Amino acid sequence: MESQQVINNRAETYWFIEPGYTTAHFSVKNFLFLTVTGQFTEVAGTIICHESEIQRSSVSATIKAASLNTRNQRRDAHLRSTDFWPLTPILKSHFAALTSKKAETEIRCA
C-alpha cells in the first residue's frame, strides 16, 4: 500500500488507500493439493491511526469484485458468475477492522 495523502491532526493520522497504487492479494486452498492465488486490482479505503489510543484506530477498505484476477480468464469468469454470487453479481465488498491493538513492534487490526 502506498499512501498518497496523509492528514495529521495531532490526535490521529489518516492514510487514504488509493486504487491506482493498491492491490489485495489472496490465496485459497482448493481440494487438498491445489492453491489458487490472485489479486483484486481495484481497492480503496482509509486507515485512521490514533497514536495515543491505538484501540481507537481503524481500517476500512472497499474492493471491486469484478477486478478479480487469477491469471486464468476462464477461472476468473467462473468466479465472477452466479455460481459464487447467487443472487446478483456483487459489485463491491466492504471490509472494516473490528479491533486494533499494539503488538511489540507493530499495530494489528482484525
Phi and psi in degrees as a GROMACS rama.xvg file:
@    title "Ramachandran Plot"
@    xaxis  label "Phi"
@    yaxis  label "Psi"
@TYPE xy
-111.886  137.594  GLU-2
-94.6925  117.535  SER-3
-91.1209  -30.5568  GLN-4
-130.317  130.808  GLN-5
-128.174  128.482  VAL-6
-116.683  125.815  ILE-7
-122.102  115.766  ASN-8
-124.752  73.0273  ASN-9
49.9057  -59.3171  ARG-10
-84.0631  -27.2004  ALA-11
-148.195  154.854  GLU-12
-121.126  133.248  THR-13
-107.971  134.076  TYR-14
-119.399  136.891  TRP-15
-106.042  121.123  PHE-16
-82.9035  113.849  ILE-17
-100.171  136.24  GLU-18
-57.2518  -35.3306  PRO-19
-70.1582  -13.715  GLY-20
-122.342  4.72947  TYR-21
-131.917  141.143  THR-22
-134.278  154.101  THR-23
-111.602  119.977  ALA-24
-98.207  150.367  HIS-25
-146.002  160.238  PHE-26
-141.673  138.882  SER-27
-133.077  127.486  VAL-28
-78.5399  127.749  LYS-29
-118.88  128.194  ASN-30
61.2735  -144.718  PHE-31
-109.571  -9.94409  LEU-32
-127.156  -8.63132  PHE-33
-114.892  131.288  LEU-34
-116.046  122.945  THR-35
-96.7244  128.904  VAL-36
-114.912  156.993  THR-37
-174.869  -169.72  GLY-38
-151.975  158.82  GLN-39
-106.758  127.408  PHE-40
-94.6327  -8.54368  THR-41
-118.202  97.5402  GLU-42
-129.654  136.072  VAL-43
-140.897  158.71  ALA-44
170.852  -169.227  GLY-45
-140.849  140.428  THR-46
-119.23  127.125  ILE-47
-117.741  121.085  ILE-48
-112.99  119.349  CYS-49
-99.4476  99.3458  HIS-50
-66.8831  -32.7735  GLU-51
-82.2875  -25.8117  SER-52
-132.531  77.8472  GLU-53
-57.2235  -30.2299  ILE-54
-65.0397  -15.4001  GLN-55
-88.4099  -4.75323  ARG-56
-67.7139  155.755  SER-57
-149.062  156.956  SER-58
-133.022  134.324  VAL-59
-141.024  137.789  SER-60
-142.575  147.562  ALA-61
-120.021  130.264  THR-62
-120.193  127.25  ILE-63
-79.9085  114.42  LYS-64
-60.0889  -33.9401  ALA-65
-68.4785  -11.324  ALA-66
-86.8884  9.5075  SER-67
-57.1365  135.03  LEU-68
-145.588  113.755  ASN-69
-110.151  10.1283  THR-70
65.8474  25.3639  ARG-71
-143.416  101.953  ASN-72
-58.4347  -40.3355  GLN-73
-63.9384  -45.4297  ARG-74
-65.2881  -41.4637  ARG-75
-60.8198  -42.7004  ASP-76
-61.9729  -40.8159  ALA-77
-65.5301  -42.9631  HIS-78
-65.9438  -25.6238  LEU-79
-87.9927  -3.91161  ARG-80
-81.235  176.633  SER-81
-71.5258  -7.72141  THR-82
-62.7372  -32.2638  ASP-83
-105.977  -25.1755  PHE-84
-120.872  80.9838  TRP-85
-57.7147  -39.2896  PRO-86
-80.1883  -62.9835  LEU-87
-148.274  157.147  THR-88
-59.3741  129.153  PRO-89
-76.5062  128.334  ILE-90
-80.4067  -42.9793  LEU-91
-143.496  149.259  LYS-92
-118.003  140.832  SER-93
-114.399  134.311  HIS-94
-124.877  142.224  PHE-95
-143.414  141.67  ALA-96
-73.821  136.471  ALA-97
-92.0811  -27.5328  LEU-98
-139.123  154.524  THR-99
-135.674  137.789  SER-100
-150.447  153.941  LYS-101
-90.6201  123.529  LYS-102
-95.5821  -172.364  ALA-103
-52.7963  -53.0682  GLU-104
-127.693  12.956  THR-105
-149.624  167.898  GLU-106
-106.753  129.823  ILE-107
-112.358  128.992  ARG-108
-116.361  138.148  CYS-109
